[in-house]
Amino acid sequence: MIVRRTIRIKIRPTPEQEARFLETRRQYAVAFGAVVDAGWERRRINGVDLHKATYRDLRTRLDLPSQLVITARSKAVEAMRAAKALKGGKPSSSSPSICFDARCWRMDWGSCVARLTVIGGRVELPFNIDSYTAHFWGFQTTTAELLKRGARWYLHVVTEVEVDEPKVTGRVVGVDRGIRRPAVTSDGLFLGDRRWKDIEDRRLALRRRLQAKGTRSAHRHVKRLGHALARFRRDCDHVLSRRLVESVEPGDTLVFEDLTHIRSRVRTRHGAPRRRLHAWSFARLGSYAGYKAALGGIFVAHEDPRDTSRRCPRCGHIDKANRADQSHFRCVRCGFARNADLVAGWNIRDRHEGLWTPASRVPGPVNGPNVGTGVFHRLPASPGL
């Protein structure tokens, strides 16, 4: 089984190299735009057709190496396909990231040097490996993207490694993801720290005060605060995904709800509920848990989220009234009552195992959620009801 992961490496080009990068990016944007214009005009997003229609002209007009013209075309085709799927407008970019494939870049892990082919020839860029990147040292590299964020340049490198297929244990753990409680498993684990929400609320309150002030200094502070908040949210998702993976054994299966397009299906009021919904990083959490699980020999599956919060795991009765509020579940037919997020975790597990019947097994009592210590708290399951 092949596991792919993108790592970010900070590079420090010389002034001469940076000038070449900027000119390469400018011409790369021209090539990207030309392919998009040709595809949009012809209403075609076939890569071979657009290559034949644009390649010779771009090679004549631009100084880009041939392989960068090809990757610009591939990037434009991907952007048009995404725009078509989302029913959006014509893609455009004045400063796109530059894509490099195996023919126009190399990475030497031993000497920590990346070699890129840009306008004017090949450049060599030494880099340092931080503690996180060290986990991927020596992995095979496939493609890379060169981009600039502010005054800094980064190289996003796609790595891959082959891992042994684990032996299936048959144990299935359902995971309910939420805004209030980041993750609750069918084993009775309530994962997440209460302080995460407090930290985010304080930073958002500071952002509102700075925006109300309206000075240039305040706007600069808002920008820095936005970057800090994004880093904090990514770190929380990394911590949460690691705890999820560490809570199971190799060969087990983690089952998540398929929450694709959840924002378009959920109705929320204006204000804080809407902001929290649109800031909810369920897809990123799933992505982080997916690659960590693959590296750890753990299987990941997704199930339809329909009625997982409304079904009674004891009698199988499905009713919107079963969930009175966010935290409490009480079946209107049999009176079964438990924490609503925990019930959703059981239902996700049971749906994956094909056990959506009145005979569904229900674990024993659970105590309050452990959200403050960051330490796993596993609750024993009873033989059944």
Summary of the structure (lengths in Angstrom):
residues: 385
radius of gyration: 24.9
end to end distance: 40.1
largest distance: 75.7
contacts: 1090
relative contact order: 0.11
helix: 42%
strand: 21%
